[in-house]
C-alpha cells in the first residue's frame, strides 16, 4: 500500500502548509513559540512538524531552560 503524504492519516483530509503555535510547560517555565512551520489538515486541524523544525524547537526549549525563564515567547 502506498501512503500519500498529502493526506491526513487520521481523517483522510488534505495536509496544507501553514504555521502553528508550539507551547510546552516544563517544571517552572512555560515556553511558547509562534509561527512554527507545519503541515495542517484542512479537515480535522491536526498538525505535523518536520524533524528539522522539531530539532529547532528542542534547542529553543533547552535555551529557555538554561536561562531559567518563567515565561518565554518566541517567534520563528
C-alpha positions in Angstrom: 0.0 0.0 0.0 1.4 3.4 -1.0 0.9 6.2 1.5 0.1 9.7 0.2 1.9 12.2 2.4 -0.5 14.9 1.4 -3.4 13.1 3.1 -4.1 13.2 6.8 -3.7 9.7 8.3 -6.4 10.4 10.8 -9.3 11.6 8.7 -8.2 11.5 5.1 -8.3 15.3 4.6 -5.6 17.2 2.9 -2.5 18.5 4.6 -1.6 22.0 3.7 1.5 24.1 4.6 0.9 26.6 7.3 2.1 27.8 10.7 1.1 26.8 14.3 1.9 27.8 17.8 4.0 25.3 19.9 3.8 25.5 23.7 5.4 23.5 26.4 5.1 23.6 30.2 8.4 22.4 31.8 8.9 22.4 35.5 8.6 26.2 36.4 8.6 27.5 32.8 6.1 28.0 30.0 7.6 28.3 26.5 5.6 29.5 23.6 6.9 29.5 20.0 4.8 31.2 17.4 4.9 30.9 13.6 6.2 27.4 13.6 6.1 25.8 10.1 3.8 22.9 10.0 1.5 20.8 7.8 -2.1 21.2 8.9 -5.1 19.1 7.9 -7.7 21.2 6.3 -10.4 18.9 7.6 -9.6 18.0 11.2 -6.9 20.5 12.0 -4.3 18.0 13.1 -0.7 19.4 12.8 2.7 17.9 11.9 6.1 19.4 12.1 9.2 18.1 10.3 12.3 16.8 12.0 14.4 19.9 11.3 11.7 22.1 12.9 11.4 19.8 15.8 15.2 20.0 16.4 15.0 23.8 16.4 12.2 23.7 18.9 14.2 21.4 21.2 17.1 23.9 21.1 14.7 26.8 21.9 13.3 24.9 24.9 16.8 23.9 26.1 18.0 27.5 25.9 14.9 28.8 27.8 15.5 26.1 30.5 19.2 27.2 30.9 18.1 30.8 31.3 15.5 29.7 33.9 12.8 31.8 32.2 9.4 31.6 33.7 7.7 32.6 30.5 9.4 32.7 27.1 7.5 33.7 23.9 9.5 33.5 20.7 8.6 33.8 17.0 10.3 31.6 14.5 
